[in-house]
Amino acid sequence: MAGRASRDMTEGPVFGHIMRMVIPMSFAIVAMMLTGIVDAYWVGRLGTAQQAAVQMSFPVSMLMMSVAIGLGAGAVSAVSRAAGKKDFSSVRRIATDALTLALLMVGAVSILGILLVEPLFRVIGATETMMPHVTDYMTVWFAGNVLIVGPMVASNVLRAIGNAVVPSMMMIIAAVVNLILDPFFIFSEVPFVGLPGLGWGVSGAALATVAANAVTFLLVGWYLAFREKLIDFSWPGFSEVFHHWGEIARVGIPACISNTFNPLSMVVVMGGFGMAQFGDAAVAGVGVGGRLEAFGIVPLFALSASIGAVAGQNGGAELTDRVRRAFLTSFAFCLGWGLLVALVLIVAQGPLAASFLPSAAGQEVARLYWMLVTLTVFGYGITIAASAGFNGLGRPSYGVMITSSRAIMVIGFSIAGAFIAGGPIGVIAGLAVANLLSGVGTAAYVLTRAPMTAKAGKGRKVPKPVDKVDAPA
């Protein structure tokens, strides 16, 4: 490969390549999670309206992030398959076109977002007390969104060529810079240390995120261009650029859709047909149970961000046995790690529940969640790993099928469980059954029936050469 830190993942132990990517990615995801928690803490010190405004913005910002994740998945798929074929000129061209597409798309959406902040959030339900803070926060966030999404797509390009350490370092740097800037940008006087700050309130919280990502954008841009030499400054013509954009979107759009199924299903589960009908304590119990579970299964999230590159490179090289091994070892890792996390949470359930939940009813629900849902969370890990792997192979329809099937199971079994049992145990049991059936079903299908070959989009039409004709005398 072109750069110094890139790796050929078509040779050597398949699981070794996966773990080499999962480990640094896990640390990076934890850093980003902690940033979100600390952000919420600092904004909460401003007041209830400010905190509510930032929380109200979360669904919109996550929707934008899902677009970035989709574009990143499309970039990983196209770049990794070209890398597997050892077509390094295409790797550079696709990487450049992927970044260009991301910047143009996100820039256009951000301009629209700035113009429509107020009407958009009034539709969502922002109150009059929230609205000024929503406008302050989201205007800055939209204005700097290119600087947030750019590093995400660039990091996906690096992972596609087997470079896992640098993208993870960039995420950790962004998290650390954000944590340092937050109190200085938000408050006139920094709490606990008494240093002067800028006092920009919720705008400062958004600007801290944008500034932190701007730093990483500069760093990762320099690294892509001058260390990995993945930026092609030549102009190949609109035909080739549009062809690459189409190939990235062919995977990226379904990946974006697939990425929304799990949060949408959980909205239903937590709503009036699910846990909410059993009271605040039940909702709080499941919420705490799920948040602690999420920290425990960070390596499974990291796995889903890593397997696409391994499957894509080996699929591009037509090494179907190695693709199958990537799926098999990933599923085994999901099973082992998921059961380990469940064991830890079950053993520590008493002290953990008491620490995070004031009511006995909420504590009981959290303990039930860990004993049933977390015990089967390996099934969720299998579904997200399989979906990401098929995206890497250029087969996003399989990923959509897997994630949508699980979402349907989650909604159906949870609502049915609530109706049959008449309490939180029914919803929790429904979630556990959905995890188990979707995980086992996905593993069985992938390993016995699903194709292990990479699939490219339609080839670019190249004009036929015109024979030279002598000019008439």
C-alpha positions as CSV (number, residue, x, y, z in Angstrom):
1,M,0.0,0.0,0.0
2,A,1.0,3.6,-0.5
3,G,1.5,4.8,3.0
4,R,3.7,3.7,5.9
5,A,1.0,2.6,8.3
6,S,-1.3,0.9,5.9
7,R,-1.6,-2.9,6.0
8,D,-2.4,-5.7,3.6
9,M,-5.1,-7.7,5.4
10,T,-5.3,-10.4,2.7
11,E,-2.4,-12.1,4.3
12,G,-1.7,-13.2,7.9
13,P,-4.2,-14.2,10.7
14,V,-7.6,-12.9,9.9
15,F,-8.6,-12.6,13.6
16,G,-5.3,-10.9,14.3
17,H,-6.1,-8.1,11.8
18,I,-9.6,-7.7,13.4
19,M,-8.3,-7.4,16.9
20,R,-5.5,-5.1,15.9
21,M,-8.3,-2.7,14.8
22,V,-10.7,-3.4,17.6
23,I,-8.4,-2.6,20.5
24,P,-7.5,1.0,19.6
25,M,-11.0,1.6,18.4
26,S,-12.4,0.6,21.7
27,F,-10.4,3.1,23.6
28,A,-11.5,5.8,21.1
29,I,-15.2,5.0,21.5
30,V,-14.9,5.1,25.3
31,A,-13.2,8.5,25.1
32,M,-16.1,9.8,22.9
33,M,-18.7,8.4,25.3
34,L,-17.0,10.1,28.3
35,T,-17.0,13.4,26.3
36,G,-20.8,13.2,25.9
37,I,-21.2,12.6,29.7
38,V,-18.9,15.5,30.6
39,D,-20.6,17.8,28.1
40,A,-24.0,17.0,29.7
41,Y,-22.6,17.7,33.1
42,W,-21.2,21.2,32.2
43,V,-24.3,22.2,30.3
44,G,-26.5,21.1,33.2
45,R,-24.7,23.6,35.4
46,L,-26.1,26.4,33.2
47,G,-29.7,25.6,34.0
48,T,-32.6,23.3,33.1
49,A,-33.7,25.1,29.9
50,Q,-30.1,24.9,28.6
51,Q,-29.8,21.2,29.4
52,A,-33.2,20.5,27.9
53,A,-32.2,22.4,24.7
54,V,-29.0,20.4,24.2
55,Q,-30.9,17.1,24.9
56,M,-33.6,18.2,22.4
57,S,-30.9,18.7,19.7
58,F,-29.6,15.1,20.2
59,P,-32.0,13.4,17.7
60,V,-31.2,15.9,14.9
61,S,-27.4,15.7,15.6
62,M,-27.6,11.9,15.6
63,L,-29.5,11.9,12.3
64,M,-26.6,13.9,10.8
65,M,-24.1,11.5,12.3
66,S,-26.0,8.6,10.7
67,V,-25.4,10.3,7.3
68,A,-21.7,10.5,8.2
69,I,-21.6,6.9,9.3
70,G,-23.3,5.9,6.0
71,L,-20.8,7.8,3.9
72,G,-18.0,6.3,6.0
73,A,-19.3,2.8,5.4
74,G,-19.5,3.5,1.7
75,A,-15.9,4.8,1.7
76,V,-14.7,1.8,3.6
77,S,-16.4,-0.6,1.2
78,A,-15.1,1.0,-2.0
79,V,-11.6,1.7,-0.7
80,S,-11.0,-1.7,1.0
81,R,-12.2,-3.6,-2.1
82,A,-9.8,-1.6,-4.3
83,A,-7.0,-2.2,-1.8
84,G,-7.7,-6.0,-1.9
85,K,-7.3,-5.9,-5.6
86,K,-4.0,-4.1,-5.2
87,D,-5.4,-1.3,-7.3
88,F,-3.7,1.5,-5.5
89,S,-4.4,4.2,-8.0
90,S,-8.1,3.6,-7.5
91,V,-7.6,3.6,-3.7
92,R,-6.2,7.2,-3.9
93,R,-8.9,8.4,-6.3
94,I,-11.8,6.8,-4.3
95,A,-10.4,8.2,-1.0
96,T,-10.3,11.7,-2.5
97,D,-13.7,11.4,-4.0
98,A,-15.2,10.1,-0.8
99,L,-14.0,13.1,1.2
100,T,-15.2,15.5,-1.5
101,L,-18.6,13.9,-1.5
102,A,-18.8,14.1,2.3
103,L,-17.9,17.7,2.5
104,L,-20.3,18.8,-0.3
105,M,-23.2,16.8,1.1
106,V,-22.7,17.8,4.7
107,G,-22.1,21.4,3.7
108,A,-25.4,21.6,1.8
109,V,-27.3,20.0,4.6
110,S,-25.7,22.3,7.2
111,I,-26.7,25.5,5.3
112,L,-30.3,24.2,5.1
113,G,-30.1,23.3,8.8
114,I,-29.0,26.9,9.8
115,L,-31.9,28.4,7.8
116,L,-34.5,26.0,9.3
117,V,-33.3,25.7,12.9
118,E,-36.3,27.4,14.5
119,P,-39.2,25.9,12.4
120,L,-37.5,22.4,12.6
121,F,-37.3,22.4,16.4
122,R,-40.7,23.9,16.9
123,V,-42.1,20.8,15.0
124,I,-40.0,18.5,17.2
125,G,-41.5,20.2,20.3
126,A,-39.0,22.7,21.7
127,T,-40.7,25.1,24.2
128,E,-40.4,28.8,24.2
129,T,-37.9,28.7,27.1
130,M,-35.7,26.1,25.2
131,M,-35.8,27.8,21.8
132,P,-33.2,30.5,22.2
133,H,-30.7,28.0,23.6
134,V,-31.6,25.5,20.8
135,T,-31.0,28.2,18.2
136,D,-27.6,29.2,19.8
137,Y,-26.4,25.6,20.1
138,M,-27.6,24.2,16.7
139,T,-26.5,27.3,14.7
140,V,-22.9,26.8,15.8
141,W,-23.2,23.0,15.4
142,F,-24.5,23.2,11.9
143,A,-22.0,25.9,10.9
144,G,-19.1,23.6,12.0
145,N,-20.6,20.3,11.0
146,V,-18.2,19.9,8.0
147,L,-15.4,19.9,10.5
148,I,-17.1,17.2,12.6
149,V,-18.0,14.9,9.7
150,G,-14.8,15.4,7.7
151,P,-12.5,13.6,10.2
152,M,-15.0,10.8,10.6
153,V,-15.0,10.0,6.9
154,A,-11.2,10.4,6.7
155,S,-10.8,8.0,9.6
156,N,-12.9,5.4,7.8
157,V,-10.6,5.7,4.7
158,L,-7.6,5.0,6.9
159,R,-9.3,2.0,8.5
160,A,-10.1,0.7,5.0
161,I,-6.4,0.4,4.3
162,G,-5.8,-1.3,7.6
163,N,-4.6,1.7,9.6
164,A,-6.5,1.5,12.9
165,V,-4.2,3.3,15.3
166,V,-4.2,6.8,13.7
167,P,-8.0,7.1,13.4
168,S,-8.4,6.1,17.1
169,M,-5.7,8.5,18.1
170,M,-7.6,11.3,16.3
171,M,-10.8,10.4,18.1
172,I,-9.0,10.5,21.5
173,I,-7.3,13.8,20.7
174,A,-10.7,15.3,19.7
175,A,-12.2,14.0,23.0
176,V,-9.4,15.5,25.1
177,V,-9.4,18.9,23.4
178,N,-13.2,19.0,23.7
179,L,-13.0,18.2,27.5
180,I,-10.4,20.9,28.0
181,L,-12.2,23.6,26.0
182,D,-15.7,22.9,27.4
183,P,-15.6,24.8,30.7
184,F,-13.5,27.7,29.2
185,F,-16.0,28.2,26.4
186,I,-19.1,27.7,28.4
187,F,-18.5,29.7,31.6
188,S,-17.3,33.3,32.4
189,E,-15.4,31.8,35.3
190,V,-14.3,28.2,35.1
191,P,-15.9,26.1,37.9
192,F,-13.5,24.7,40.6
193,V,-10.4,26.5,39.3
194,G,-11.6,30.1,39.1
195,L,-9.9,30.9,35.8
196,P,-11.6,33.4,33.5
197,G,-13.6,31.8,30.6
198,L,-15.4,33.1,27.5
199,G,-18.9,32.7,28.9
200,W,-20.6,31.6,25.7
201,G,-23.1,29.2,27.3
202,V,-24.6,26.5,25.1
203,S,-22.9,28.1,22.0
204,G,-19.6,27.5,23.8
205,A,-20.4,23.9,24.2
206,A,-21.1,23.5,20.5
207,L,-18.0,25.5,19.6
208,A,-15.8,23.4,21.8
209,T,-17.0,20.3,19.8
210,V,-16.4,22.0,16.5
211,A,-13.0,23.4,17.5
212,A,-11.8,20.0,18.8
213,N,-12.8,18.3,15.5
214,A,-11.2,21.1,13.5
215,V,-7.9,20.2,15.2
216,T,-8.3,16.6,14.2
217,F,-9.5,17.5,10.7
218,L,-6.2,19.4,10.1
219,L,-4.2,16.5,11.6
220,V,-5.9,13.7,9.7
221,G,-6.0,15.7,6.5
222,W,-2.2,16.2,6.7
223,Y,-1.7,12.6,7.5
224,L,-3.9,11.4,4.5
225,A,-2.2,13.7,2.1
226,F,1.5,13.5,3.1
227,R,2.0,10.4,5.1
228,E,-0.4,7.9,3.5
229,K,-0.4,9.9,0.2
230,L,-4.1,9.2,-0.3
231,I,-5.2,12.5,-1.7
232,D,-5.1,12.8,-5.4
233,F,-5.0,16.4,-6.5
234,S,-5.4,15.7,-10.2
235,W,-8.8,16.1,-11.9
236,P,-10.0,12.8,-13.6
237,G,-13.1,14.3,-15.1
238,F,-16.7,14.3,-14.0
239,S,-17.4,10.8,-15.3
240,E,-14.9,9.1,-13.0
241,V,-15.8,11.2,-10.0
242,F,-19.6,10.6,-10.4
243,H,-18.8,6.8,-10.8
244,H,-17.0,6.7,-7.5
245,W,-19.7,8.8,-5.8
246,G,-22.3,6.4,-7.0
247,E,-20.3,3.4,-5.7
248,I,-19.9,5.1,-2.3
249,A,-23.6,6.0,-2.2
250,R,-24.7,2.5,-3.3
251,V,-23.4,1.2,0.1
252,G,-23.6,4.4,2.1
253,I,-27.3,5.1,1.7
254,P,-28.5,1.6,2.8
255,A,-25.9,1.7,5.6
256,C,-27.3,5.0,6.8
257,I,-30.8,3.5,6.8
258,S,-29.6,0.3,8.5
259,N,-28.0,2.4,11.2
260,T,-31.4,3.9,12.2
261,F,-33.2,0.7,12.9
262,N,-31.9,0.0,16.3
263,P,-32.5,3.5,17.8
264,L,-36.0,3.6,16.3
265,S,-36.9,0.2,17.7
266,M,-35.7,1.3,21.1
267,V,-37.8,4.4,20.9
268,V,-40.9,2.1,20.5
269,V,-39.7,-0.2,23.3
270,M,-39.3,2.7,25.7
271,G,-42.5,4.4,24.7
272,G,-46.2,4.0,25.6
273,F,-46.6,0.5,24.2
274,G,-43.5,-0.7,26.0
275,M,-41.7,0.3,29.2
276,A,-43.3,3.8,29.7
277,Q,-46.7,2.3,30.6
278,F,-45.1,0.7,33.7
279,G,-43.9,4.0,35.2
280,D,-40.9,6.2,35.6
281,A,-39.0,3.6,37.7
282,A,-39.2,1.0,35.0
283,V,-38.0,3.4,32.3
284,A,-35.1,4.6,34.5
285,G,-34.2,1.0,35.3
286,V,-34.0,-0.1,31.7
287,G,-32.2,3.2,30.8
288,V,-29.4,2.6,33.4
289,G,-29.2,-1.0,32.5
290,G,-28.7,-0.2,28.9
291,R,-26.2,2.5,29.5
292,L,-23.9,0.4,31.6
293,E,-24.3,-2.5,29.1
294,A,-23.3,-0.1,26.3
295,F,-20.0,0.7,28.1
296,G,-19.4,-3.1,28.5
297,I,-19.9,-3.9,24.9
298,V,-17.8,-1.1,23.4
299,P,-15.5,-3.8,21.8
300,L,-18.5,-5.1,19.9
301,F,-19.2,-1.6,18.5
302,A,-15.5,-1.4,17.7
303,L,-15.8,-4.8,15.9
304,S,-18.6,-3.5,13.7
305,A,-16.4,-0.5,12.8
306,S,-13.5,-2.8,11.9
307,I,-14.8,-5.9,10.2
308,G,-15.9,-4.1,7.0
309,A,-12.3,-3.3,6.1
310,V,-11.1,-6.8,6.6
311,A,-14.1,-8.3,4.7
312,G,-13.7,-5.7,1.9
313,Q,-10.0,-6.3,1.3
314,N,-10.3,-10.1,1.3
315,G,-13.5,-9.9,-0.8
316,G,-11.8,-7.6,-3.3
317,A,-9.0,-10.2,-3.5
318,E,-11.6,-13.0,-4.0
319,L,-10.3,-14.8,-0.9
320,T,-13.8,-16.1,0.2
321,D,-12.3,-18.5,2.8
322,R,-10.8,-15.6,4.6
323,V,-14.0,-13.6,4.4
324,R,-15.9,-16.5,6.0
325,R,-13.2,-16.8,8.7
326,A,-13.6,-13.1,9.4
327,F,-17.3,-13.6,10.0
328,L,-16.8,-16.8,12.0
329,T,-14.2,-15.4,14.4
330,S,-16.1,-12.2,14.8
331,F,-19.2,-14.0,15.8
332,A,-17.2,-16.2,18.3
333,F,-15.7,-13.0,19.8
334,C,-19.2,-11.5,20.2
335,L,-20.3,-14.6,22.0
336,G,-17.3,-14.7,24.4
337,W,-17.2,-11.0,25.1
338,G,-21.0,-10.7,25.5
339,L,-21.1,-13.5,28.1
340,L,-18.1,-12.0,30.0
341,V,-19.9,-8.7,30.2
342,A,-23.1,-10.3,31.4
343,L,-21.2,-12.3,34.0
344,V,-19.6,-9.1,35.4
345,L,-22.9,-7.2,35.5
346,I,-24.8,-10.1,37.1
347,V,-22.2,-10.5,39.8
348,A,-22.1,-6.7,40.5
349,Q,-25.8,-6.1,39.9
350,G,-26.6,-5.2,43.5
351,P,-24.1,-2.4,44.2
352,L,-24.4,-1.1,40.6
353,A,-28.2,-0.8,40.7
354,A,-28.1,0.9,44.2
355,S,-25.5,3.4,43.0
356,F,-27.4,4.6,39.9
357,L,-31.0,4.2,40.9
358,P,-32.7,5.6,44.0
359,S,-35.9,3.5,43.9
360,A,-36.1,-0.2,44.7
361,A,-38.4,-0.7,41.7
362,G,-35.9,0.8,39.4
363,Q,-33.1,-1.3,40.8
364,E,-35.1,-4.4,40.3
365,V,-35.8,-3.6,36.6
366,A,-32.0,-2.9,36.1
367,R,-31.1,-6.3,37.6
368,L,-33.7,-8.1,35.4
369,Y,-32.2,-6.3,32.4
370,W,-28.7,-7.5,33.1
371,M,-29.8,-11.0,33.9
372,L,-31.8,-11.4,30.7
373,V,-30.9,-8.8,28.0
374,T,-27.2,-8.5,28.7
375,L,-26.9,-12.3,28.9
376,T,-28.1,-12.4,25.2
377,V,-26.4,-9.2,24.0
378,F,-23.9,-11.3,22.0
379,G,-26.8,-11.7,19.5
380,Y,-26.9,-7.9,19.0
381,G,-23.2,-7.9,18.5
382,I,-23.5,-10.6,15.8
383,T,-26.1,-8.6,13.9
384,I,-24.1,-5.4,13.8
385,A,-20.9,-7.2,12.9
386,A,-22.6,-9.1,10.1
387,S,-24.2,-6.0,8.7
388,A,-20.9,-4.1,8.7
389,G,-19.1,-7.1,7.1
390,F,-21.6,-7.2,4.2
391,N,-21.3,-3.4,3.7
392,G,-17.5,-4.0,3.3
393,L,-18.3,-6.6,0.6
394,G,-20.4,-4.1,-1.2
395,R,-23.6,-6.0,-0.4
396,P,-25.5,-3.5,1.8
397,S,-28.9,-5.1,1.2
398,Y,-27.9,-8.0,3.4
399,G,-27.0,-5.6,6.2
400,V,-30.4,-3.9,5.8
401,M,-32.2,-7.3,5.9
402,I,-30.3,-8.3,9.1
403,T,-30.8,-5.1,11.1
404,S,-34.4,-4.6,10.0
405,S,-35.2,-8.2,11.0
406,R,-33.8,-7.6,14.4
407,A,-35.7,-4.3,14.8
408,I,-39.0,-6.0,13.9
409,M,-38.2,-8.8,16.5
410,V,-37.4,-6.2,19.2
411,I,-40.6,-4.3,18.7
412,G,-42.8,-7.3,18.3
413,F,-41.5,-9.5,21.1
414,S,-41.3,-6.5,23.6
415,I,-44.8,-5.3,23.0
416,A,-46.1,-8.9,23.1
417,G,-44.2,-9.5,26.3
418,A,-45.6,-6.4,27.9
419,F,-49.1,-7.5,27.0
420,I,-48.7,-11.1,28.2
421,A,-46.7,-10.4,31.4
422,G,-48.3,-7.1,32.2
423,G,-45.1,-5.7,33.6
424,P,-41.5,-4.7,32.9
425,I,-40.4,-8.3,32.9
426,G,-42.3,-8.9,29.7
427,V,-40.6,-6.1,27.8
428,I,-37.2,-7.3,29.1
429,A,-37.9,-10.9,28.2
430,G,-39.0,-9.7,24.7
431,L,-35.7,-7.9,24.2
432,A,-33.7,-10.9,25.3
433,V,-35.6,-13.2,22.9
434,A,-35.1,-10.8,20.0
435,N,-31.3,-10.7,20.8
436,L,-31.1,-14.5,20.9
437,L,-33.1,-15.3,17.8
438,S,-31.6,-12.5,15.7
439,G,-28.1,-13.4,16.7
440,V,-28.4,-17.2,16.2
441,G,-30.4,-16.8,13.0
442,T,-27.9,-14.3,11.5
443,A,-24.9,-16.4,12.3
444,A,-26.5,-19.5,10.9
445,Y,-27.5,-17.7,7.7
446,V,-24.2,-15.9,7.1
447,L,-22.1,-19.0,7.7
448,T,-24.2,-21.4,5.6
449,R,-26.0,-19.6,2.9
450,A,-24.9,-16.0,2.4
451,P,-22.4,-15.1,-0.4
452,M,-18.8,-14.4,0.7
453,T,-17.8,-12.6,-2.5
454,A,-17.5,-8.9,-3.0
455,K,-19.9,-7.1,-5.2
456,A,-19.1,-4.0,-7.3
457,G,-21.6,-1.6,-8.7
458,K,-22.1,-1.1,-12.4
459,G,-18.9,-0.5,-14.3
460,R,-18.2,3.0,-15.6
461,K,-18.9,3.4,-19.2
462,V,-15.8,4.2,-21.1
463,P,-16.1,5.7,-24.6
464,K,-15.0,3.4,-27.4
465,P,-11.8,4.6,-29.1
466,V,-12.4,6.3,-32.4
467,D,-10.3,5.1,-35.3
468,K,-8.1,7.8,-36.8
469,V,-9.4,8.9,-40.1
470,D,-7.2,10.6,-42.6
471,A,-8.3,14.1,-43.6
472,P,-9.6,14.4,-47.1
473,A,-7.1,15.6,-49.7
